[in-house]
Amino acid sequence: MADHTHFDWPFFDAHHRVLARELDGWAAKNIHAGHEVDVDAACRKLVRQLGEAGWLKYAIGGKEYGASSDAIDTRAICIVRETLARHSGLADFAFAMQGLGSGAITLFGTPAQKSQYLTRVREGSLIAAFALSEPDAGSDVAALRCEARREGDAFVLNGEKTWISNGGIADFYVVFARTGEEPGARGITAFIVEPGARGFAIAERIDVMAPHPLARITFTDCRIPASQLLGEPAQGFKVAMATLDVFRTSVAAAALGFARCALHEALRRATSRKMFGQTLADFQLTQAKLASMATSIDAAALLTYRAAWLRDQGQRVTVEAAMAKLTATETAQHDFEINGGGADASNRERGGKYFAEPARSREINFHVNGRQAPAAFRDEIRERELQAFAAPVFHKIVENLQIARVENYPGGIAIAKTHEYFRAIGMRWGSSRLRFRNGRFSHVNLRVPGMRR
Ligand SMILES: Cc1cc2nc3c(=O)[nH]c(=O)nc-3n(C[C@H](O)[C@H](O)[C@H](O)COP(=O)(O)OP(=O)(O)OC[C@H]3O[C@@H](n4cnc5c(N)ncnc54)[C@H](O)[C@@H]3O)c2cc1C
């Protein structure tokens, strides 16, 4: 049984602690991470299992559809994702996509749309997908080009979406298309599209390091009834951002689960691997490394559950969620590197998901952190994050490396942490490029053998 002591922190209510304990017990018995030959079948099975066991009630909102609460319980979603990610990356994916794919319906759907979709999403009998990204519109959502033209009682969609998780197995897709009321973000509308609609096609399945259903989809004169419009016309950007805001914090929680899994593996390996007449864990350098992992994990957990708790208090958490996601995903990525050649392959695979996805949006997280903070609060936020993020490790590093000033925060911390890691293992692993100019570090390129990027 995993260590649950962090659930004693004051962020949680009693039912959160029960959820964490019961889900962990269930996952240990029912979820087995492995190399899936048929990832579609594995994913469908996981959605069904999660639905039948009742865990998908946390992925939606609205008690009348069987949800655990009317408003989405962010802390519960985070607990579920952290726990599932520790057991299986694909189980976490299956849960997360049921939530992300149906989130816009929970938040903006009509009563008819909610009863048509949410109950079955919760049961695990309908698989959901969220189709926003396009080949030329990723971070820059307002650049999307897929269009929807009104024709009587219908909308006609033309265009494409890519990197769509659950693409190929989903029973419905929440699709964002340009309806053209105004240019940019103000001319986008959300729709619910079912794959049976004429003109809908799976154009390509996409392979990734951590296999899961992923596809490019196309719409060619794809006609859908106007009743499938989701939210207000021209409000699609708002619908997309509100949905992503709910789930952004939970990405951090999943990364936290991966990082905990990595620490568990590292401890198991270090205490059992015999070398030089003792075990790997007997070396002080190893102990320092494990202590650093544990510190980073707690820092990431504090940021994650701070964001989740604030959101459950009704506050806007764009900055806090971005900080949590950035810290937790970097911790997960870093911690998996530590496991070395003896690590369980399936666990590496789980971590691989996080080499792929958040890495793509790392800079945008820095950007969100910087841009969203009103100037007067930036220093305070920076200080708060420093304290929660890595203060103990950071100060030790600054001392060791005798760096007078590390101003290029947060890149400076990432670089310093990387450097500490390299020093701790006493070797150069892959290649690292540090630029030090005018009293500050500015850039690092890190490549670990076997990592395809
Ligand atoms: C495994 C996987 C699953 C996915 N699932 C889905 C899904 O289900 N639905 C969906 O709609 N999309 C999905 N996506 C797409 C994902 O949302 C996009 O990859 C993401 O939005 C980034 O877009 P992009 O890949 O086009 O990168 P780009 O937008 O081209 O960004 C490239 C780089 O530029 C950086 N960058 C962006 N803005 C700035 C800035 N202002 N300053 C400096 N740097 C910046 C980014 O951080 C990134 O590193 C998925 C992607 C992956 C990898």
The ligand as a Gaussian input file, in Angstrom:
#p B3LYP/6-31G(d) Opt

LIG

0 1
 C        0.148000      13.096000     -26.593000
 C       -0.679000      14.295000     -26.958000
 C       -2.061000      14.274000     -26.781000
 C       -2.819000      15.384000     -27.148000
 N       -4.192000      15.337000     -27.014000
 C       -4.936000      16.383000     -27.454000
 C       -6.376000      16.326000     -27.414000
 O       -6.976000      15.357000     -26.941000
 N       -7.082000      17.372000     -27.915000
 C       -6.474000      18.477000     -28.440000
 O       -7.172000      19.384000     -28.869000
 N       -5.105000      18.556000     -28.493000
 C       -4.338000      17.554000     -28.011000
 N       -2.978000      17.609000     -28.074000
 C       -2.353000      18.784000     -28.662000
 C       -1.766000      19.702000     -27.596000
 O       -2.785000      20.379000     -26.944000
 C       -0.799000      20.618000     -28.340000
 O        0.338000      19.815000     -28.643000
 C       -0.402000      21.802000     -27.513000
 O       -1.474000      22.701000     -27.455000
 C        0.810000      22.517000     -28.134000
 O        0.558000      22.779000     -29.478000
 P        1.636000      22.397000     -30.614000
 O        2.015000      20.993000     -30.435000
 O        1.066000      22.817000     -31.906000
 O        2.889000      23.281000     -30.248000
 P        3.095000      24.812000     -30.639000
 O        1.876000      25.596000     -30.305000
 O        3.599000      24.868000     -32.021000
 O        4.261000      25.184000     -29.625000
 C        5.633000      24.839000     -29.890000
 C        6.462000      25.268000     -28.701000
 O        6.342000      26.696000     -28.564000
 C        6.119000      27.005000     -27.207000
 N        5.379000      28.266000     -27.072000
 C        4.056000      28.478000     -27.248000
 N        3.747000      29.753000     -26.996000
 C        4.918000      30.389000     -26.665000
 C        5.249000      31.696000     -26.290000
 N        4.317000      32.646000     -26.205000
 N        6.550000      31.969000     -26.028000
 C        7.508000      30.998000     -26.108000
 N        7.243000      29.717000     -26.444000
 C        5.960000      29.409000     -26.722000
 C        5.310000      25.845000     -26.665000
 O        5.436000      25.724000     -25.245000
 C        5.960000      24.655000     -27.390000
 O        7.067000      24.185000     -26.684000
 C       -2.193000      16.537000     -27.668000
 C       -0.805000      16.553000     -27.822000
 C       -0.050000      15.457000     -27.463000
 C        1.449000      15.509000     -27.648000

